[in-house]
Amino acid sequence: MSHDVTVRQLIHQLQGVDPDLPVHLAINPDWPQVHRIGRAIEITGQNSAVYLAEDGQEGVLPPEVRAQLDWADV
């Protein structure tokens, strides 16, 4: 089973969310940090994919986010 999320699936997940909210990546449950999303690029051809570049770190992931993700004790 693939762990890839498609663009269609990501759009579907975000449909009910306020479009003016900032988007961050939650990275690494053992060292839970918040990362900003930078550029999005599309690569075509045999290994087609969309890549979201990381654009710096915001700090520690808030406890309520870790709880929603089931990452560590809160």
DRENDRENTI-780055 format. One record per residue: residue in one letter; x, y, z of N, C-alpha, C, O in turn. Coordinates in steps of 0.05 Angstrom, whole numbers, padded with zeros to 5 digits, always signed. Each point is the difference from the previous one (the first is absolute). Last residue first. Layout:
aXYZXYZXYZXYZ
...
This chain:
v+00024+00294+00524-00006+00029-00001-00002+00010+00029-00005+00024+00003
d+00056-00111-00059-00017+00010+00022-00003+00029-00002+00018+00015-00009
a+00002-00069-00083+00011+00003+00027-00020+00010+00020-00023+00006-00006
w-00014-00007-00087+00029+00000+00003+00008+00007+00028-00003+00023+00009
d-00085-00028-00062+00008-00023+00017+00030-00002+00002+00011-00022-00001
l-00065+00093-00041+00016-00018-00017+00007-00026+00015+00012-00018-00012
q-00059+00088+00056-00017-00008-00023+00014-00020-00018-00012-00017-00013
a+00061+00053+00086-00022-00017+00010-00017-00009-00024-00007-00024-00001
r+00075+00086-00016+00011-00026+00006-00021-00020+00009+00001-00023-00007
v-00027+00112-00004+00005-00012-00026+00012-00028+00003-00008-00019-00013
e-00007+00071+00090-00026-00008-00011+00004-00013-00028-00016-00017-00007
p+00093+00054+00052-00010-00025+00012-00026-00009-00012-00004-00024-00003
p+00072+00084-00057-00018+00003+00023-00011-00026+00011-00005-00019-00016
l+00101+00029-00035-00028-00005-00007-00017+00003+00025+00006-00012+00021
v+00087+00066-00034-00011-00025+00010-00029-00002-00008-00015+00019+00001
g+00070+00045-00064+00003-00006+00029-00012-00027+00006-00005-00017-00017
e+00017+00061-00072-00015+00019+00017+00005-00005+00030-00003+00018+00016
q+00063-00035-00113-00013-00013+00023-00013+00022+00017+00011+00021+00004
g+00015-00030-00117+00008+00009+00027-00017-00012+00022-00021-00012-00005
d+00002-00007-00087+00010+00027+00000+00005+00011+00028-00007+00022+00006
e-00009-00117-00076-00001+00010+00028+00013+00028-00001+00020+00004-00014
a-00071-00051-00072+00026+00006+00013-00005+00011+00028-00019+00014+00006
l-00037-00082-00072-00004+00024+00016+00027+00005+00014+00008-00017+00016
y-00039-00040-00110+00017+00002+00024-00006+00027+00013-00001+00021-00013
v-00046-00097-00060+00001+00027+00009+00016+00001+00026-00003-00017+00017
a+00009-00055-00105-00009+00006+00027-00001+00030+00004+00011+00015-00015
s+00023-00101-00060-00017+00024+00004-00009+00002+00029-00007-00020+00013
n+00074-00037-00068-00003+00003+00029-00016+00024+00007+00008+00016+00017
q+00006-00037-00110-00003-00026+00013-00004+00001+00030-00015-00016+00011
g-00010+00106-00056+00016-00022-00012-00004-00026+00015-00021-00004+00013
t+00016+00111+00025-00015-00018-00019+00019-00021-00011+00025+00003+00002
i-00036+00067+00088+00019-00013-00017-00017-00020-00018-00016-00015+00011
e-00004+00109+00052-00010-00024-00013+00022-00011-00018+00011+00014-00017
i-00016+00054+00111+00009-00005-00028-00011-00027-00009-00003-00018+00015
a-00005+00101+00067-00010-00026-00010+00008-00002-00029-00003+00018-00016
r+00045+00042+00105-00010-00003-00027-00011-00028-00005+00008-00019+00013
g-00001+00037+00086+00010+00019-00019-00012-00005-00027-00025-00003-00003
i-00001-00015+00112+00001-00011-00027+00009+00022-00019-00010+00023+00002
r+00033-00038+00108-00015+00015-00020+00003-00014-00027+00020-00013-00006
h-00015-00036+00105+00015+00011-00022-00018+00014-00020-00022-00008-00005
v+00030-00034+00114-00018+00013-00020+00018+00011-00022+00019+00015+00006
q-00001-00101+00067+00005+00027-00008-00020+00009-00021-00012-00016-00013
p+00040-00070+00086-00022+00013-00015+00004+00030-00004-00001+00016+00018
w+00054-00107+00000+00010+00027+00003-00020+00019-00014+00006+00011-00021
d-00026-00102+00022+00020-00001+00022+00012+00027+00006+00011+00004+00021
p-00075-00017-00093-00013-00003+00026+00020-00001+00023-00007+00006+00023
n+00013+00037-00125+00014-00017+00019-00012-00002+00028+00004+00018+00016
i-00042+00061-00076+00022-00018-00008+00009-00016+00025+00004+00011+00021
a-00087+00054-00069+00008-00012+00026+00020-00022-00006-00006-00019-00014
l-00022+00110-00045+00005-00028+00001+00008-00008+00028+00016+00013+00013
h-00081+00072-00050+00026-00009+00010+00002-00030-00002-00020-00014-00002
v-00043+00107-00033+00004-00029-00001+00028-00006+00010+00020+00013-00009
p-00098+00072+00024+00026-00008-00009+00002-00031+00001-00014-00013+00015
l-00081+00064-00034+00018-00010+00021+00028-00006-00010+00002-00009-00023
d-00082+00036-00029+00019+00021+00007+00019-00008+00023+00017+00016+00008
p-00091-00070-00046+00022+00003-00019+00020+00021+00006+00021+00002-00013
d-00084-00068+00077+00002+00028-00007+00024+00004-00019+00023-00005+00008
v-00067-00092-00008+00017+00017+00017+00000+00029-00010-00002+00005-00024
g-00040-00088-00015-00016+00013+00021+00016+00019+00018-00011+00009+00021
q+00053-00058-00095-00024+00014-00010-00016+00015+00022-00010+00021-00005
l+00094-00081+00007+00000+00029+00007-00025+00015-00008-00002+00024+00006
q+00017-00119-00024+00004+00004+00029-00002+00029+00008-00008+00006+00022
h+00005-00027-00114-00024-00010+00013+00002+00005+00030-00020+00009+00013
i+00096+00009-00065-00021+00020-00004-00026-00008+00014-00012+00017+00012
l+00081-00080-00011+00007+00023+00017-00021+00022-00003-00008+00012+00020
q-00001-00088-00075-00005-00007+00028+00006+00024+00019-00015+00005+00018
r+00037+00004-00110-00029-00002+00003-00007-00005+00029-00019+00012+00011
v+00109-00015-00035-00009+00028+00001-00030+00000+00005-00010+00016+00015
t+00056-00103+00022-00002+00014-00026-00009+00029+00004-00010+00007+00021
v+00068-00077+00042-00025+00015+00000+00000+00014-00027+00019+00014-00007
d+00036-00107+00041-00002+00025-00014-00027+00013+00003-00021-00014-00001
h+00055-00074+00031-00003+00021+00020-00002+00028-00012-00003+00020+00014
s-00023-00126-00051+00016+00024-00003-00006+00020+00023-00022+00002+00010
m+00018-00114-00013-00017+00024+00000+00018+00025+00000+00019+00002+00015
